[in-house]
Amino acid sequence: MTIVTFMSDFGNEDHYVATVKAALLKNNSAIRILDISHTITPFDIGHAAYVLRHAFPHFPEGSVHLVAIDPSDKIDTRIIALRLQDHYFIGSDTGIFSIISEQEPDEIIEITFSPSTFLARDVLAPVAALLATGTPLHSLGETTRTHRKLFARQPKVTKREIVGNIIRVDHFGNLITNIRRVDFDKIQELNGHVPFEVQVGRETYRRFHENYDEADPGDCYVLFNTDGLLQIGINKGHAAQLLGLRLDAPIYIQFNP
């Protein structure tokens, strides 16, 4: 039974999510539908890309991912479907699929469709259902080599310093950065595992925690999360509010040989 995941910015208060699921089941009643999230900030491609990037690799290969996030700008709507890392994706060509993986898609198609005020129900769901039945991707649209590309902000890495940014404030108020453990470990090995300082706003920390509970309630922790990204939080507290930091704020790691 093929899995179809569904992610949108529709929220949970209205009928939109249920209607898209009904369209999926009407086209293929054997589909197993799993929700990724429907509380993506409306029109926020960055938020959607962060969630999808860290969710889709955990699903079985061959899964189909329906992404119903429309852009906030006025670019012409273009619907694409693609195969990437042995997964299938379908959604508006907003650039989201360029920042969920470092790999390039193996195959991309552009889908021709009739005008609709509900593309997720009328276009995305039927195509996702067909993909879930094993219909070849190339038979569902016109093969193309192009899709809109965005460029995620990358940390600056030198022998003396790593400078990153907050890329997500999660539901718990944790500050998630684009500083990767693999980069930190590489620089530490190059420097001979010297002392370091993590500068978070006006606060400075000189060690990493292994888990959240190492910090007492109300105290700050700094660790690399399960996705390998530097995360700052407050045990039983909202780090973004208490530390006064927002999306895109800089975070520094300085190495002191």
N, C-alpha and C positions, 0 to 999 in steps of 0.2 A: 504494500500500500504506500503510494508516494505521499510525502509530506508537502503541503503547501503552507508556508508561513505568510503571515499578513501583518504588515506594519503601516500605520497611517497617523495623520494628525487630526483624525476625526473626533477624538474624545470618546467618552462612554455614555454621554447623556442622551444621544439621539439614536435614530434607527440606522445610521449610515453603515456602521460596521456589520450589523446583522444583515443588511440588504446585500452587501458585497459577498458575505458568506453564503447567502441564499443563492446568489448567481453562480458561485463556484459549485455548489452542490447540485444545482439544476443542470449544469453542464457535465458534472461527473460526481455522482452520488457516493463514489467509493473514496473520495478524497479525505485525507486526514488533515484538518486545518488547525494550525497552532498559531496563537497570537505572539508576536514579539512585543509590540507596544502600540497603543492607540492614543497615548498622551504625549506624543512628540510635540514640541512647541510649534504652533502653526507656521508653516512655510519655512521652518528652520532646517535647511539642508545640512548644516554642520551638526546639529543635534541628531538628526536622523542618521547621518553617516557614521557618527560615533557609535550609536546603538547597534546599527546593522553590522558594522565592521567587527564588533566584539561578540555578536550573537551568531551570525550565520556559520562560522567554521565549526560550531558545536553540533550542527545538524548533520544527518547522514548525507553523503555525496548523492547527487541526483535530486536533492530537494529543490523545490521551486519557491522563490521568494517574491511575493507581490508587495510592491512598495508604492503606497499611495500618498506621496508627498508632493504637492505642487509648488513651483517656485513662486517667490513673491514679486519677481520682476516680470517684465512684459515680453519675454522671449516667446517666439512661436512655440506652441505645444508640439512636441515630437515624442512619440511613444516608441521605445526600443525594448527589445528583449535580448539577453546575452547569456553566454556560458562562460563562467569564470571559476576557476579552481574546482571544476566538476560540479558546480552548482548553477542553477538557472535563476535569472533575475528579470523582472519586468516592471517597468515604470516610466514615468516621464524622464526625458533626457535633460535632467537638471545639472548634471555633473556629479551626482552622488556616487555613481558607480566607478568613478575615477579615483575616489578617495577612500574606498573600503578595502583596498588591497594594493600591494605594490606590483602585483602581476597585471598584465594586460589580458583582456578577454580573448578567449579562443575563437569566439564567433559572435557576431552582432547582427541583428536584423532590425529594420525599421518597419513598423506596422502601420498599414493604411487603415483609416477608420473614418466613420461618419461622424459629423459633429454631435456632441453630447455634452450635457451639463453634469454628467456623472460618469466620468471616464473609468473610474475604478470598477464600477458595476458593469458598464456596457462594453468596455474594451479590455481592461486588464484581467478581469475575472475569467472571461471565456478563453483568453489565450493561456492563462495560467492553468486552467482546467485541461486544455489540450496538451500542454507540456507534461502535465501529471499523468496523462494516459500513455506517454511515450511518443507522441507526435514529434517528428524531427523539427528542430528549431528552424532550419532553413526553409521549411515548407509553410511557415506561418507569416512570412513577410519577405521584404527585399533585403538581401544581404548588403551590408555596408561595412566600411572600415572605420567610420568616424563616429564619435560620440563626444558630447561636451565634456571638457576636462577642467577640473579645478585643481588647485595646488594647496595641500594642507601645510600649515606653518610648521617648519622643522626647527628643532633646537639647534643652537650654536654650540659646537663642541670643540674645545681646545684642550691642550695638556693642563692648563691652569684653571679652566672654568667650563661649566656647562650652563647655558642660559636657555631656559625654556619658558613656556607659557601655560596658564590654566586653560585647558580646552573643554572642560566640562565641570559644572557644579551639579552633582547628582541629587537624587531625591532626599538624601540624608544631609545635604550641605557639604559633603566631602569635595575637596578641590582636587581634581584629576588633571595632571599635566601631560605634556608631550615628551617629558624626559624619560628615556627608556633605560631599564636596568642594564641591558646589554651595552649601552654606551658608557654608563657609569662604571661597570666592571672593567671595560676595556681601558678606560683612562686610569682607573686605580691600579690595574696591572702594569700599565706603562709607567706610572709614578712610583711603583713599589709599595702600594697600599698605605699612602700617607694619610694624616688626619684631614678631615674635610668639614666644611660648614655649609649648611643649607639655609639660605636666607629666604624667609617667607614674610613679605611685608616688612614689618619692623622686628620680627622675631628671628632668632638664629638657633639652629639645632645642629648638634654635632654627632648624632648617631641615628640609625634607622631602627624602627621597631620591627619585630617579626610578625606581630598580629595586633589587632585593635585593643585587646584586653591588657596589653602591657602598659597602656596609659590608664591612669585612674580616671573615673568619671569627671568630666570637666577639663581634663588635661588634653593637650595636643599630641597627636602621634604623626610620625612621618614614616612611610613605608612604601615598598614597591608592591602593587596589588597583583592579583592573579593574572592580569593582562600584561604584566611587566612594566607598568607605568608608575611613575612617582605620584603618590597620593598623600594629601595632607588632610587630616580630619581631627575632630574633637570627640572623644568618647562621650556618648550621650549628649552631644551638642552639635550646633550648626556652625561649621568652621567658616563658611563664607560670610555669615553675619558677624560672628564674634571676632574674626580676624580682619574684617572690613575689606575683603578681596573679591574681585569679580572676574568674570570671563575675560581671558586674554592678559590678565595681570602677569608680570614677569616673576619667575622663580629662578634663584641662582644656586648653583653648587660650586663652591670654591675649594680648590685643593691646595693644601699648605705643606709643601715638602720641607 
